[in-house]
Amino acid sequence: MKLPFTKMHGAGNDFVVIDATRVPFRAEPALLRRLTDRRFGVGCDQVLVIESPSTSDVDFDYRIFNADGSEVGQCGNGSRALARFVREHGLSPKSAIRVRTQTSVLELRHVEGNHYRVDMGVPRFAPRDIPLAAAARADRYTLYLDGLTLDGGESVEIGAVNIGNPHAVLRVADVDHAPVGELGPRIQRHGAFPQGVNVGFLQVVDRGYVRLRVYERGAGETLACGSGACAAVVIGRVWGLLDASVEVQVRGGRLTIEWQGEGQPVLMTGPAETVFEGELEWPS
């Protein structure tokens, strides 16, 4: 059958968006890997699927699949893209909608122009909620690694938080020279994180401005990671380095992250762009 799709991006983090409220969609790992392949498919970091709501308290269900076919519970940049998709395709007249992911309920709101704000929910720090193999919650954790680390030693210091998915954040002096490709996979697969982890490399420029690179589960390094930007600001706030509103420069653009502190939700504002629309052959 012919499957309509829309290619979108948020600060360079790119997506294929599928409207499963109108056309059935088989989310099989092999098919997803073919779809996300940049040579043999459409190509993207994640596939976003919008479905009719399964409960009355949300407007839509929202599923997120990585390039390796795995399903995850959060994608902040994707949420903004989804909000624009809903608006552009006339799926809802509301300026704010609620969507349910595998792990969270999110509120997505149109701000102005191509900018959208996502209420990412309240960060969770308890090790069992991340999940992280640690005896008790701490502001900083030490991970022991074999081989190369930032300073040539055998360990790195991280902060850890769940923003709908697990994140580890480590501070670096300069993101341009951080060993993201080497250190990212080692931390992502570290035994302390039983479900794996997204790894953020955070450079604090001043209290209101940071630079960030993220190595994502199931996708590798991307040009932007919305939940990763939220995690980096949250951990930076916990460490006493950042103010309540922070501009986050990622490789694909800039995001604004706001967090008032413990027990409060994280708000992310940034652009969402439509690139093109098309159809592809898909098994029925």
DOMAR-721693 format. One record per residue (C-alpha): residue number from 1; residue in one letter; y negated, z negated, x. Coordinates in steps of 0.001 Angstrom, whole numbers. Example, Ala and Ser with C-alpha at 12.3 -4.5 7.8 and 13.67 -1.06 7.14 Angstrom:
<nodes>
{node 1,'A',{4500,-7800,12300}}
{node 2,'S',{1060,-7140,13670}}
</nodes>
This chain:
<nodes>
{node 1,'M',{0,0,0}}
{node 2,'K',{-3662,306,1009}}
{node 3,'L',{-5181,-3044,1979}}
{node 4,'P',{-9007,-3226,1924}}
{node 5,'F',{-10558,-5348,4683}}
{node 6,'T',{-13964,-6242,6081}}
{node 7,'K',{-14681,-6718,9784}}
{node 8,'M',{-17249,-9493,10368}}
{node 9,'H',{-18474,-11793,13107}}
{node 10,'G',{-20381,-15022,13585}}
{node 11,'A',{-22124,-15224,16973}}
{node 12,'G',{-19511,-12858,18404}}
{node 13,'N',{-16480,-14730,17038}}
{node 14,'D',{-14953,-11843,15075}}
{node 15,'F',{-12800,-11727,11957}}
{node 16,'V',{-10926,-9510,9570}}
{node 17,'V',{-11589,-10784,6046}}
{node 18,'I',{-9058,-10101,3268}}
{node 19,'D',{-9798,-10608,-430}}
{node 20,'A',{-6464,-11864,-1798}}
{node 21,'T',{-8023,-12682,-5171}}
{node 22,'R',{-7693,-8971,-5968}}
{node 23,'V',{-4968,-7612,-3672}}
{node 24,'P',{-1778,-9504,-2687}}
{node 25,'F',{-1542,-10321,1009}}
{node 26,'R',{1621,-11043,3006}}
{node 27,'A',{635,-13335,5866}}
{node 28,'E',{3649,-12695,8094}}
{node 29,'P',{3200,-13490,11810}}
{node 30,'A',{4381,-10082,13054}}
{node 31,'L',{2033,-8260,10675}}
{node 32,'L',{-871,-10557,11579}}
{node 33,'R',{-332,-9948,15284}}
{node 34,'R',{-447,-6199,14650}}
{node 35,'L',{-3617,-6518,12570}}
{node 36,'T',{-5451,-8599,15206}}
{node 37,'D',{-4414,-6393,18139}}
{node 38,'R',{-7514,-4757,19618}}
{node 39,'R',{-5654,-1642,20752}}
{node 40,'F',{-3100,-1024,17999}}
{node 41,'G',{-4778,-2748,15036}}
{node 42,'V',{-8262,-3557,13775}}
{node 43,'G',{-8725,-6344,16318}}
{node 44,'C',{-10210,-9824,15808}}
{node 45,'D',{-10025,-13465,16839}}
{node 46,'Q',{-8890,-14651,13388}}
{node 47,'V',{-7859,-13269,10014}}
{node 48,'L',{-9590,-14943,7060}}
{node 49,'V',{-7940,-14778,3644}}
{node 50,'I',{-9777,-15749,467}}
{node 51,'E',{-7581,-16673,-2509}}
{node 52,'S',{-8054,-17876,-6066}}
{node 53,'P',{-8461,-21675,-6214}}
{node 54,'S',{-5318,-23786,-6436}}
{node 55,'T',{-7274,-26750,-7841}}
{node 56,'S',{-10299,-27050,-10129}}
{node 57,'D',{-12507,-28876,-7602}}
{node 58,'V',{-13019,-25807,-5383}}
{node 59,'D',{-14198,-22245,-5918}}
{node 60,'F',{-11666,-20615,-3592}}
{node 61,'D',{-8770,-21329,-1273}}
{node 62,'Y',{-9431,-20204,2294}}
{node 63,'R',{-6679,-19506,4847}}
{node 64,'I',{-7265,-18955,8559}}
{node 65,'F',{-4790,-17218,10857}}
{node 66,'N',{-5058,-16956,14634}}
{node 67,'A',{-4256,-13826,16574}}
{node 68,'D',{-781,-15202,17370}}
{node 69,'G',{22,-15552,13655}}
{node 70,'S',{-399,-19340,13471}}
{node 71,'E',{-2341,-20837,10557}}
{node 72,'V',{-5095,-23370,11274}}
{node 73,'G',{-7240,-25638,9127}}
{node 74,'Q',{-10759,-24931,10349}}
{node 75,'C',{-12983,-22114,11587}}
{node 76,'G',{-16692,-22797,11352}}
{node 77,'N',{-17909,-19316,12294}}
{node 78,'G',{-15343,-17859,9935}}
{node 79,'S',{-16603,-20078,7133}}
{node 80,'R',{-20079,-18578,7434}}
{node 81,'A',{-18566,-15083,7433}}
{node 82,'L',{-16537,-15996,4357}}
{node 83,'A',{-19667,-17236,2583}}
{node 84,'R',{-21425,-13939,3260}}
{node 85,'F',{-18338,-11993,2143}}
{node 86,'V',{-18261,-13872,-1173}}
{node 87,'R',{-21967,-13246,-1686}}
{node 88,'E',{-21870,-9540,-741}}
{node 89,'H',{-18757,-8752,-2776}}
{node 90,'G',{-19932,-10512,-5919}}
{node 91,'L',{-17074,-13011,-6025}}
{node 92,'S',{-19427,-15858,-7012}}
{node 93,'P',{-23082,-16043,-8118}}
{node 94,'K',{-23519,-19497,-6535}}
{node 95,'S',{-25699,-20107,-3478}}
{node 96,'A',{-23256,-22861,-2447}}
{node 97,'I',{-19480,-22744,-2838}}
{node 98,'R',{-16615,-25105,-2075}}
{node 99,'V',{-13463,-23836,-377}}
{node 100,'R',{-10172,-25499,507}}
{node 101,'T',{-8477,-24831,3851}}
{node 102,'Q',{-5138,-26078,5129}}
{node 103,'T',{-6785,-29383,6137}}
{node 104,'S',{-10278,-29613,4637}}
{node 105,'V',{-12640,-28959,1740}}
{node 106,'L',{-15826,-27296,2966}}
{node 107,'E',{-19171,-26578,1346}}
{node 108,'L',{-20691,-23233,2361}}
{node 109,'R',{-24358,-22558,1590}}
{node 110,'H',{-26634,-19546,2007}}
{node 111,'V',{-29820,-20590,3833}}
{node 112,'E',{-31855,-17403,4263}}
{node 113,'G',{-31312,-13853,5432}}
{node 114,'N',{-28002,-13682,7281}}
{node 115,'H',{-27894,-17428,7999}}
{node 116,'Y',{-25440,-19815,6343}}
{node 117,'R',{-24834,-23561,6612}}
{node 118,'V',{-21402,-25167,6561}}
{node 119,'D',{-20724,-28818,5810}}
{node 120,'M',{-17855,-29308,8258}}
{node 121,'G',{-16937,-32771,6978}}
{node 122,'V',{-16800,-36142,8695}}
{node 123,'P',{-15373,-36159,12247}}
{node 124,'R',{-12192,-38147,12786}}
{node 125,'F',{-11658,-40049,16019}}
{node 126,'A',{-8448,-42066,15496}}
{node 127,'P',{-5740,-40747,17850}}
{node 128,'R',{-3276,-40307,14954}}
{node 129,'D',{-5835,-38112,13145}}
{node 130,'I',{-6548,-35776,16061}}
{node 131,'P',{-3529,-35985,16840}}
{node 132,'L',{-3551,-37429,20369}}
{node 133,'A',{-946,-39542,22134}}
{node 134,'A',{-3107,-42552,22941}}
{node 135,'A',{-2675,-46253,22269}}
{node 136,'A',{-6170,-46721,20811}}
{node 137,'R',{-9387,-44880,20116}}
{node 138,'A',{-11715,-44475,23084}}
{node 139,'D',{-14925,-42606,23847}}
{node 140,'R',{-13240,-41069,26891}}
{node 141,'Y',{-9642,-40293,27781}}
{node 142,'T',{-8120,-39322,31121}}
{node 143,'L',{-5673,-36418,31239}}
{node 144,'Y',{-3481,-36030,34309}}
{node 145,'L',{-2783,-32434,35296}}
{node 146,'D',{-786,-30656,37960}}
{node 147,'G',{-2739,-28336,40217}}
{node 148,'L',{-6358,-27257,40077}}
{node 149,'T',{-8957,-29204,38089}}
{node 150,'L',{-12743,-29187,38085}}
{node 151,'D',{-13106,-31204,41286}}
{node 152,'G',{-9770,-30381,42899}}
{node 153,'G',{-8277,-33675,41705}}
{node 154,'E',{-5345,-34388,39426}}
{node 155,'S',{-7148,-35568,36291}}
{node 156,'V',{-9986,-34690,33920}}
{node 157,'E',{-12024,-36892,31600}}
{node 158,'I',{-12389,-35719,28019}}
{node 159,'G',{-13625,-36767,24615}}
{node 160,'A',{-11402,-35974,21634}}
{node 161,'V',{-12140,-35476,17926}}
{node 162,'N',{-10782,-33740,14851}}
{node 163,'I',{-13230,-31425,13044}}
{node 164,'G',{-10613,-30018,10674}}
{node 165,'N',{-8650,-29151,13822}}
{node 166,'P',{-8190,-30945,17152}}
{node 167,'H',{-10739,-30618,19969}}
{node 168,'A',{-10965,-31864,23524}}
{node 169,'V',{-14392,-31702,25178}}
{node 170,'L',{-15151,-32037,28878}}
{node 171,'R',{-18556,-31981,30537}}
{node 172,'V',{-19264,-29414,33252}}
{node 173,'A',{-22274,-28771,35457}}
{node 174,'D',{-22416,-25040,34721}}
{node 175,'V',{-20362,-23239,32050}}
{node 176,'D',{-20731,-19936,33903}}
{node 177,'H',{-18625,-21290,36759}}
{node 178,'A',{-16260,-23530,34768}}
{node 179,'P',{-12549,-22628,35222}}
{node 180,'V',{-12035,-21946,31509}}
{node 181,'G',{-9236,-19435,32027}}
{node 182,'E',{-7299,-21785,34316}}
{node 183,'L',{-8016,-25224,32910}}
{node 184,'G',{-8252,-24279,29231}}
{node 185,'P',{-4574,-23344,28775}}
{node 186,'R',{-3395,-26416,30710}}
{node 187,'I',{-5315,-28819,28511}}
{node 188,'Q',{-4519,-26809,25359}}
{node 189,'R',{-775,-27262,26023}}
{node 190,'H',{-976,-30805,27429}}
{node 191,'G',{1715,-33147,26125}}
{node 192,'A',{-919,-35624,24942}}
{node 193,'F',{-1730,-33193,22115}}
{node 194,'P',{1459,-32650,20062}}
{node 195,'Q',{-162,-29851,18004}}
{node 196,'G',{-2120,-28377,20894}}
{node 197,'V',{-5906,-28587,21128}}
{node 198,'N',{-9042,-26467,21346}}
{node 199,'V',{-10822,-27088,24651}}
{node 200,'G',{-14609,-27147,24953}}
{node 201,'F',{-16500,-26882,28258}}
{node 202,'L',{-19902,-28506,27654}}
{node 203,'Q',{-23037,-28136,29780}}
{node 204,'V',{-25862,-30451,28690}}
{node 205,'V',{-29223,-28812,29467}}
{node 206,'D',{-31295,-31424,27635}}
{node 207,'R',{-30927,-33708,24612}}
{node 208,'G',{-31510,-30873,22158}}
{node 209,'Y',{-29902,-27922,23915}}
{node 210,'V',{-26419,-27322,25344}}
{node 211,'R',{-24327,-24405,26568}}
{node 212,'L',{-20666,-24134,25604}}
{node 213,'R',{-17487,-22176,26202}}
{node 214,'V',{-14306,-22814,24188}}
{node 215,'Y',{-10671,-22005,24836}}
{node 216,'E',{-9073,-21866,21367}}
{node 217,'R',{-5511,-22528,20245}}
{node 218,'G',{-3753,-19268,19461}}
{node 219,'A',{-6701,-17100,20493}}
{node 220,'G',{-7804,-17948,24046}}
{node 221,'E',{-11497,-17943,24942}}
{node 222,'T',{-13733,-16499,22236}}
{node 223,'L',{-17432,-15630,22252}}
{node 224,'A',{-18084,-18504,19845}}
{node 225,'C',{-16222,-21343,18131}}
{node 226,'G',{-18019,-23082,15266}}
{node 227,'S',{-15799,-26138,15047}}
{node 228,'G',{-15873,-26267,18863}}
{node 229,'A',{-19680,-26358,18806}}
{node 230,'C',{-19523,-29201,16281}}
{node 231,'A',{-16995,-31098,18392}}
{node 232,'A',{-19085,-30671,21534}}
{node 233,'V',{-22215,-32070,19865}}
{node 234,'V',{-20280,-34950,18286}}
{node 235,'I',{-18757,-35945,21626}}
{node 236,'G',{-22099,-35484,23373}}
{node 237,'R',{-23637,-37825,20786}}
{node 238,'V',{-20835,-40373,21246}}
{node 239,'W',{-21521,-40257,24993}}
{node 240,'G',{-25238,-40891,24360}}
{node 241,'L',{-26349,-37528,25769}}
{node 242,'L',{-27674,-35698,22703}}
{node 243,'D',{-30032,-36026,19745}}
{node 244,'A',{-29068,-35619,16075}}
{node 245,'S',{-29965,-31899,15998}}
{node 246,'V',{-28819,-29673,18835}}
{node 247,'E',{-29026,-25963,19627}}
{node 248,'V',{-25695,-24756,21004}}
{node 249,'Q',{-25729,-21595,23095}}
{node 250,'V',{-22357,-19870,23077}}
{node 251,'R',{-21583,-16543,24701}}
{node 252,'G',{-22085,-14627,21460}}
{node 253,'G',{-25254,-16296,20172}}
{node 254,'R',{-26735,-19614,19111}}
{node 255,'L',{-25766,-22228,16509}}
{node 256,'T',{-27604,-25284,15191}}
{node 257,'I',{-25479,-28428,14843}}
{node 258,'E',{-26682,-31580,13080}}
{node 259,'W',{-24867,-34932,13070}}
{node 260,'Q',{-26479,-38243,12140}}
{node 261,'G',{-23639,-40362,13482}}
{node 262,'E',{-20450,-42208,12613}}
{node 263,'G',{-19220,-41654,9062}}
{node 264,'Q',{-21608,-38752,8421}}
{node 265,'P',{-20685,-35059,8001}}
{node 266,'V',{-21448,-32417,10612}}
{node 267,'L',{-23674,-29540,9488}}
{node 268,'M',{-23540,-26173,11227}}
{node 269,'T',{-26059,-23363,10668}}
{node 270,'G',{-25828,-19879,12124}}
{node 271,'P',{-25624,-16161,11444}}
{node 272,'A',{-22873,-14141,9776}}
{node 273,'E',{-22736,-10366,10192}}
{node 274,'T',{-20780,-7608,8475}}
{node 275,'V',{-19620,-4940,10949}}
{node 276,'F',{-17673,-2429,8836}}
{node 277,'E',{-15222,-2076,5961}}
{node 278,'G',{-12001,-97,5749}}
{node 279,'E',{-8439,172,4488}}
{node 280,'L',{-5120,-36,6300}}
{node 281,'E',{-1484,449,5422}}
{node 282,'W',{198,-2858,4591}}
{node 283,'P',{3703,-3590,3315}}
{node 284,'S',{3679,-4462,-374}}
</nodes>
